Structure formats: structure tokens, C-alpha cells
Amino acid sequence: MSEFGKPERHTQNRIIKMFQDELGYKYLGNFEDRENNCSIEESLLASFLHKQGQM
């Protein structure tokens, strides 16, 4: 990672920690280099909506 991206990654790590610690979110990892990367994990969303009675 270049020096330019380090402050942004530091901020992202702080936000991830807040979502986990304060909001109870499960961190799925960094998908930056994953093939077919998408901002929405359809299978996880469908499972969540099903549990909520939305599907």
C-alpha cells in the first residue's frame, strides 16, 4: 500500500471496530482483492431478510 492510502485504511479499521464493538456487526473481511467483489452479499442479505420475515 502506498503512503497515500495508509490514513484511509487506518480510518476504515476504526470504523470496522466501531461497527463490531458498538453495533454488533460481524466483519466478513477485506474483499478488496476478491474475484467478483460486490458491495452486497446477496446470500447473506437474503438470509437476513428471511429471518426478519421480509421474504
N, C-alpha and C positions, 0 to 999 in steps of 0.2 A: 504494500500500500504506500502511496506517495505521502509525503509530509502534508500535502494539501487535504487529504481525506481523513487524517487522524482525528482532528477535532470533531468532525461529523460522526465518526464511528464511536467516539467517546460519548457523545450526546445520545446516540442510538442505544448504547449499552445502558445508560442511565434510565432512559425511557422504558427499555425492556425490564429492568429491575423494578421500576415503579409499577408497571403493569402486573408483574408477578407478585410482588410483595403486598401491594395495596389493593389491587383489584382481583387477584386470584386467577389471573390468566396463566395458561400453560404455554411455555415458549417452545416452539417447534423447531427452532434452529435458524441458522442463516441460510437462506435459499438462493443467495446471490449467484452461485455458480451451478445451480441445479438445472438440469435439462428440463425444458418445458416449464420454466418458472412462471408462476401466475400469482397475482395478488389475492386470489380467492381459492381456497382448497374446497372444491365442490363436495367431495365426500364428507369432509368434516362439517361443512355448513349444512348439508342435507341431514346428517345425523343429529346435529344440534336442533335444527328446526323440527325434526320428527319428535324429539324428546319434548319440545315445547308445545307440541300439538299444532304446529303450523303447516304440516304437510300431510 
